[in-house]
Amino acid sequence: MDNLTDALKKLKITAVDSTADSLEGCLDCLLQALAQNNTETSEKIQKSGILQVFASLLTPQSSCTAKVANVIAEVAKNEFMRNSCVDAGLIPPLVQLLNCKDQEVLLQTGRALGNICYDSHEGRSAVDHAGGAQMVIDHLRSLCSKTDPASEKLMTVLCGMLMNYSNENDTLQSQLINMGVIPTLVKLLGIHCQNSALTEMCLVAFGNLAELESSKEQFAYTNIAEELVKLFKKQIEHDKKEMIFEVLAPLAENDIIKLQLVEAGLVECLLEIVQKTVDSEKEEDIAELKTASDLMVLLLLGDESMQKLFEGGKGSVFQRVLLWIPSNNHQLQLAGALAIANFARNDGNCIHMVDNGIVQKLMDLLDRHVEDGNVTVQHAALSALRNLAIPVVNKSKMLSAGVAEAVLKFLKSEMPPVQFKLLGTLRMLIDAQAEAAEQLGKNVKLVERLVEWCEAKDHAGVMGESNRLLSALIRHSKSKDVIRTIVQSGGIKHLVTMATSEHVIMQNEALVALALIAALELGTAEKDLESAQLVQILHRLLSDERSAPEIKYNSMVLICALMGSELLHKEVQSLAFLDVVSKLRSHENKTVAQQASLTEQRLAVES
């Protein structure tokens, strides 16, 4: 350490006019001390004030420049030194050195800038201000095709510098993207895939950049999918595969890249991983199985990539995924059900799958998860059934297969995601299926549970779906028994509240259901309709200029139907309905205007 103190003093005195030899000796001494105890030596360097002197030593002409940059790179490994390096004015001369042709100078300069930028806002700002990023990208471009060890080492350092410069900083990442870093890095990966250090740097850089939306568009114009799949096929180590997965997942959110990955053969790699890891109990294998199957499901979210893998239901990938559903592995069951839900995104696929027995497989899977089952598997299987129930021709087939009964087993679930999918599945199944709607609408347990969930204020999705199913049971069954069951279970007030929803489709469904109640069972429901203030709500809907034409139309139809109740008739008379309705006779929508004339006549006769 005495040598260090002497060297620091000597450096301070002789920096201005010393010979290169004496300078070099002092710098060697510093590097030796830093190698032995970096933190302590850095503290001494900080206190000595020598950092300011370094700024004048960073000249392209000096033979000591690379060593000075090396010392700066070493001290900047310490967090407490980074701001000191910036304050000492080292960034502008370091950035200027990027114009140098000497590889050793460039290497040490890249290290110094990279270490100063690491987790340092001040360091990054200074490099940004000095225009360092563009110069580094230009270097990578010109070095890209060189495969000698020195050039590859320099490129690794420069990639690392860009990574430290932009890590977790959206603004700087966007800047790099605009400077065209992505095509350069992709090209680099393609040429240097044998160099593991450089490959890793590229992957980490991709991982940083791939989260940004603007980057995905740029990636889509490169052959990144092909390069990553090629690299993936070569990997044996779990850690390396994981690094590639971390880049693939955000990239695969882009539909164009999804298709590119499918075409590059990623799916085959994923299926192979699943096959190899499915029976393993090793932690890393379990993690790999999850990542591979999750990524597989993500690829199926793109319409084109999904259709390519479905291949009219004959695709080998689709066939393999079907085998996941009866598996004993929860992760595979989950991925299998989610994959089916994704395949079931158009009528043709849904019809084909139902005709080929998928429903039974999903019901068997649900059966295995009724008691203390896996919630994510329940949710996924119900999602798949809901999607499959959308085409009209599938509804009766699924009802005959016993899907409604299978779904009802989950009525006691306390998990909102399961409740939400259960409700959606039943609503899809009974659409235009009068018999099924009547059967379910007379199921007191179901109706009582729906009424309870209509009050689930913490879960807007469950609350909305419960209301919609309650209304659907009436609309599709048109049954007095169903209406009586709903009245007895206290469901009327929820349908009235639903008429004030912010969603027009829900308002409409509520008004149509209420009109059927008024037409079929007004006597049974009138007290509940009165206490829910239906007449006042209808007055408000008709007076509100923002109400959609169909809302105005159905509100007037309902008003006419309510006149059959003495109790509600009085309420209608007590509010100035005639004024509101007569204004609607000149409404721009002809159907609304016609209904306004009819309603006005009815109100005038009854008054």
Long-range contacts (C-beta under 8 A, 24 or more apart in sequence): 1-33, 1-44, 3-29, 3-33, 4-29, 4-30, 4-33, 4-41, 4-44, 5-44, 7-33, 8-44, 8-45, 8-48, 8-50, 11-50, 11-53, 12-48, 12-49, 12-50, 12-53, 15-53, 15-56, 15-57, 16-56, 20-62, 20-63, 20-64, 23-57, 23-64, 24-63, 24-64, 24-67, 27-64, 27-67, 27-68, 27-70, 27-71, 28-67, 30-71, 31-67, 31-70, 31-71, 31-74, 34-71, 34-74, 34-75, 35-74, 38-74, 38-75, 38-77, 38-78, 39-78, 41-75, 42-74, 42-75, 42-77, 42-78, 42-80, 42-81, 43-80, 45-71, 45-75, 45-81, 46-75, 46-80, 46-81, 46-84, 51-75, 51-84, 51-85, 51-88, 51-90, 52-88, 52-89, 54-88, 54-90, 55-88, 55-89, 55-90, 55-93, 58-90, 58-93, 58-94, 58-96, 58-97, 59-93, 60-96, 60-97, 60-99, 60-100, 60-102, 60-105, 65-97, 65-100, 65-102, 65-105, 66-102, 66-104, 66-105, 66-107, 66-108, 67-108, 69-94, 69-97, 69-105, 69-108, 69-109, 69-111, 69-112, 70-108, 70-111, 70-112, 72-112, 72-115, 72-116, 73-108, 73-111, 73-112, 73-114, 73-115, 76-112, 76-115, 76-116, 76-118, 77-115, 79-119, 79-120, 82-115, 82-116, 82-118, 82-119, 82-120, 82-122, 82-123, 83-120, 83-122, 83-123, 85-112, 85-116, 85-123, 86-116, 86-120, 86-122, 86-123, 86-126, 90-116, 91-116, 91-123, 91-126, 91-127, 91-129, 91-130, 91-132, 92-126, 92-130, 94-132, 95-127, 95-130, 95-131, 95-132, 95-135, 98-132, 98-135, 98-136, 98-139, 99-135, 103-150, 103-151, 103-154, 106-139, 106-154, 106-158, 107-153, 107-154, 107-157, 110-136, 110-154, 110-157, 110-158, 110-160, 110-161, 111-157, 111-161, 113-161, 113-165, 114-157, 114-160, 114-161, 114-163, 114-164, 114-165, 115-164, 117-161, 117-164, 117-165, 118-164, 119-164, 119-167, 124-165, 124-166, 124-169, 124-172, 127-165, 128-165, 128-172, 128-175, 132-165, 133-162, 133-165, 133-166, 133-172, 133-175, 133-176, 133-179, 134-179, 136-161, 136-162, 137-162, 137-176, 137-179, 137-180, 137-181, 137-184, 140-181, 140-184, 140-185, 140-188, 141-184, 144-184, 144-187, 144-188, 144-191, 145-191, 147-191, 147-192, 152-192, 152-195, 152-197, 152-198, 153-197, 155-188, 155-192, 155-198, 156-195, 156-197, 156-198, 156-201, 159-185, 159-188, 159-198, 159-201, 159-202, 159-205, 160-201, 162-205, 163-201, 163-204, 163-205, 163-208, 166-208, 166-209, 167-208, 168-208, 170-212, 173-208, 173-209, 173-212, 173-215, 174-212, 174-214, 176-209, 177-209, 177-212, 177-214, 177-215, 177-218, 181-205, 181-209, 182-209, 182-215, 182-218, 182-219, 182-222, 183-218, 183-221, 183-222, 186-219, 186-222, 186-223, 186-224, 186-227, 187-222, 189-224, 189-227, 189-228, 189-231, 190-223, 190-227, 193-227, 193-230, 193-231, 193-234, 196-240, 199-231, 200-243, 203-243, 203-244, 203-246, 203-247, 204-243, 206-247, 206-251, 207-243, 207-246, 207-247, 207-250, 210-247, 210-250, 210-251, 211-250, 216-250, 216-251, 216-253, 216-254, 216-257, 217-254, 219-251, 219-254, 219-257, 220-254, 220-256, 220-257, 220-260, 224-251, 224-257, 224-260, 225-251, 225-257, 225-260, 225-261, 225-263, 225-264, 225-266, 226-260, 226-264, 228-261, 228-264, 228-266, 229-261, 229-264, 229-265, 229-266, 229-269, 230-264, 232-266, 232-269, 233-265, 233-269, 238-284, 238-287, 238-288, 241-273, 241-288, 242-287, 242-288, 242-291, 245-291, 245-292, 245-295, 248-295, 249-291, 249-294, 249-295, 249-298, 252-295, 252-298, 252-299, 253-298, 255-302, 255-303, 255-304, 255-305, 258-298, 258-299, 258-301, 258-302, 258-304, 258-305, 259-302, 259-304, 259-305, 259-308, 261-299, 261-305, 262-299, 262-305, 262-308, 262-309, 263-308, 266-295, 266-299, 267-296, 267-299, 267-309, 267-317, 270-295, 270-296, 271-296, 271-317, 271-320, 274-324, 274-332, 278-327, 278-329, 278-332, 286-331, 289-329, 289-331, 289-332, 290-331, 293-324, 293-331, 293-332, 293-334, 293-335, 294-335, 296-321, 296-335, 296-339, 297-335, 297-338, 297-339, 297-342, 300-339, 300-342, 300-343, 301-342, 303-345, 306-342, 306-343, 306-345, 307-346, 307-349, 310-343, 310-349, 312-352, 313-349, 313-352, 313-353, 313-356, 318-343, 322-358, 322-361, 325-361, 325-362, 325-364, 325-365, 326-361, 326-364, 326-365, 330-374, 330-377, 333-365, 333-374, 333-377, 333-380, 334-374, 334-376, 334-377, 334-380, 336-365, 337-362, 337-365, 337-377, 337-380, 337-381, 337-383, 337-384, 338-380, 338-383, 338-384, 340-384, 340-388, 341-380, 341-383, 341-384, 341-386, 341-387, 344-384, 344-387, 344-388, 344-390, 345-387, 347-390, 347-391, 350-387, 350-388, 350-390, 350-391, 350-394, 351-391, 351-393, 351-394, 353-388, 354-388, 354-394, 354-397, 354-398, 355-397, 358-384, 358-388, 359-385, 359-388, 359-397, 359-398, 359-401, 359-403, 360-401, 362-388, 363-401, 363-402, 363-403, 363-406, 366-406, 366-407, 366-409, 366-410, 367-406, 367-409, 370-409, 370-410, 375-415, 375-417, 375-418, 378-410, 378-413, 378-415, 378-418, 378-421, 379-415, 379-417, 379-418, 379-421, 382-407, 382-410, 382-418, 382-421, 382-422, 382-424, 382-425, 383-421, 385-425, 386-421, 386-424, 386-425, 386-428, 389-425, 389-428, 389-429, 390-428, 392-431, 392-432, 395-428, 395-429, 395-430, 395-431, 395-432, 395-433, 395-436, 396-433, 398-429, 399-429, 399-433, 399-436, 403-429, 404-429, 404-436, 404-439, 404-440, 408-443, 408-446, 411-445, 411-446, 411-449, 416-456, 416-458, 416-459, 416-461, 416-462, 419-453, 419-456, 419-459, 419-462, 419-465, 420-459, 420-461, 420-462, 420-465, 423-450, 423-453, 423-462, 423-465, 423-466, 423-468, 423-469, 424-465, 426-469, 427-465, 427-468, 427-469, 427-472, 430-472, 430-473, 430-476, 430-477, 431-472, 431-476, 432-476, 433-476, 434-476, 434-477, 434-478, 434-479, 436-476, 437-472, 437-473, 437-475, 437-476, 437-477, 437-479, 437-482, 438-477, 438-479, 438-481, 438-482, 440-473, 441-473, 441-474, 441-477, 441-479, 441-481, 441-482, 441-485, 441-486, 442-479, 442-481, 442-482, 442-485, 443-485, 444-485, 444-488, 444-489, 447-473, 447-485, 447-486, 447-489, 447-491, 448-489, 450-489, 450-491, 451-486, 451-489, 451-490, 451-491, 451-494, 454-491, 454-494, 455-494, 464-501, 464-503, 464-506, 466-494, 467-494, 467-495, 467-497, 467-498, 467-501, 467-506, 467-510, 468-498, 468-506, 468-509, 470-494, 470-495, 470-513, 471-495, 471-498, 471-509, 471-510, 471-512, 471-513, 472-509, 474-513, 474-516, 474-517, 475-509, 475-512, 475-513, 475-516, 478-516, 478-520, 479-520, 480-520, 480-521, 483-516, 483-517, 483-520, 483-521, 483-524, 483-525, 484-521, 484-524, 487-517, 487-521, 487-524, 487-525, 487-528, 490-528, 492-517, 492-525, 492-528, 492-529, 492-532, 493-528, 493-531, 493-532, 496-529, 496-532, 496-533, 496-534, 496-537, 497-532, 499-534, 499-537, 499-538, 499-541, 500-537, 500-540, 500-541, 504-548, 504-550, 504-551, 507-541, 507-548, 507-551, 508-548, 508-550, 508-551, 508-554, 511-551, 511-554, 511-555, 511-557, 511-558, 512-554, 514-558, 515-554, 515-557, 515-558, 515-561, 518-558, 518-561, 518-562, 518-564, 518-565, 519-561, 522-561, 522-562, 522-564, 522-565, 522-568, 523-565, 526-565, 526-567, 526-568, 527-567, 529-562, 529-565, 529-568, 530-567, 530-568, 530-571, 534-558, 534-562, 534-568, 535-559, 535-562, 535-568, 535-571, 535-572, 535-575, 536-571, 536-575, 539-575, 539-577, 539-580, 542-577, 542-580, 542-581, 542-584, 543-580, 549-587, 549-589, 549-591, 549-592, 552-584, 552-587, 552-589, 552-592, 552-595, 553-589, 553-591, 553-592, 553-595, 556-581, 556-584, 556-592, 556-595, 556-596, 556-598, 556-599, 557-595, 559-599, 559-603, 560-598, 560-599, 560-602, 563-602, 563-603, 563-606, 569-606, 572-603, 572-606, 573-606, 573-607, 577-603, 578-603, 578-604, 578-607
